[in-house]
Amino acid sequence: MVIGKMPFVLPKGALDSEPPSRKKEFFIRRINKGLTQENWEQMELLSTECWHLLDSLLQPDQFKRLHAEEVLVHPWFTRNPYFNSRLSR
């Protein structure tokens, strides 16, 4: 779930530290509620590269969806200094 969460967490600049059970409850409530105005406003802050990565990961057609190897060389990861130093190891 790390890759799924990173595009949303890193632009805000902080990782949350809530217990997993509380995170799961919150996540389920948010799914059931749907996207709020705040969600749409936050998504506007995402970079074009981040949007492309998310779109590629959530692609319904499995043949068009990115594979793990492609994700690791995606510009959102390779141009991000945080990941660049960690992925080159």
Buried (B, 14 or more C-beta within 10 A) or exposed (E): EEEEEBBBEBEEEEEEEEEEEEBEEEEEEEEEEEEEEEEEEBBEEBBEBBEBBBEBBEEEEEEEEBEEEEBEEBEBBEEBEEBEEEEEE
